[in-house]
Amino acid sequence: MAHITNDGRAHATVPALAGIGLRSQHYGEVVDFHPPVGWFEVHSENYFGKGGIPHFYLEKVRADYPVSLHGIGLSLGSTDPLDAVHLEKLKALVVRIEPDLVSEHLSWGSFGGAYLNDLIPLPYTEESLSHIVNRITQVQDFLGRRILIENPSSYLEFAHSTLTESEFLVETARHSGCGILLDVNNVYVSCSNHGWDTMDYLRGIPAGLVEEIHLAGHTLNQFEGGEILIDTHNRTVCDEVWQLYEYTLQRLGPRPTLIEWDTDIPPLQILLDEARKADQLMGDSYARAA
């Protein structure tokens, strides 16, 4: 399916294929060689400037591929007022690029005007639910479009949470009208760290709410007395996450699936190889459903 942008250009919406993140290291290769990948995702904040090299390449890529905007700095769960300047820049980027998907995180990262370099989970309570639903509604009203919310990776739990993470995520989507960006690697990391059941988590997510999937690599950190998984996005997807992705496809059916890789950026071909694995698994899912 295609939609027409404000300047009359036609673009395909994000297909149920694998995509990769557009990184500055790969701008030239992508524009010159048009690699066989379904779509590209960019971090919104990297394109908040009004021009320059980033926009030059993003607009060239947007002319040939569907594009998704993925935000990391809106701090939806914070008690600080929503950052009006941030929202204005995001809206200007949305109008300029006409992305097919816009997403943010179920987390917070600022307090009292100070910003933390992390995506911090919320306590999963009715009070927090009401707060995050109100904030998402404000953002969607301001942007004039639905957004997707991604489940976080986490390393500690709040003792006074009254809902499971999957319950909280689903209720957030249902009450705000947003969609879910289901990060399968984050599910694996959080469940491993907290002793949650990955299958129970995924069984709690209705298929109709999920519009996008993320896959990434993580790192095992060992310390005296234990170990913890850290969502580092700096390596290939591990076998266990690929297996969990297969199960997710069995439950939900194929979805646009991003290979995330944010640090120690590898050659473009490695990202394309990871995307091809996801496409193969989605193809198998289509075959089973036929």
Buried (B, 14 or more C-beta within 10 A) or exposed (E): EEEEBEEEEEBEEBBBBBBBBBBEEBBEEBBEEEBEBBBBBBBBBBBBEEEEEBBEBBBBBBEEBBBBBBBBBBBBBBEBEBBEEBBEBBBEBBEBBBBBBBBBBBBBBBEEEEEEEEBBBBBBBEEBBEBBBEBBBBBBEBBEEBBBBBBBBBBEBEEEBBBBBBBBBBBBBEBBEBBBBBBBBBBBBBBBBEEBEBEEBBEEBEEEBBBBBBBBBBEEEEEEEEEBBBBBBBBBBBEEBBBBBBBBBEBBBBBBBBBBBBEEBBEBEBBBEBBBBBBEBBEBBEEEEE
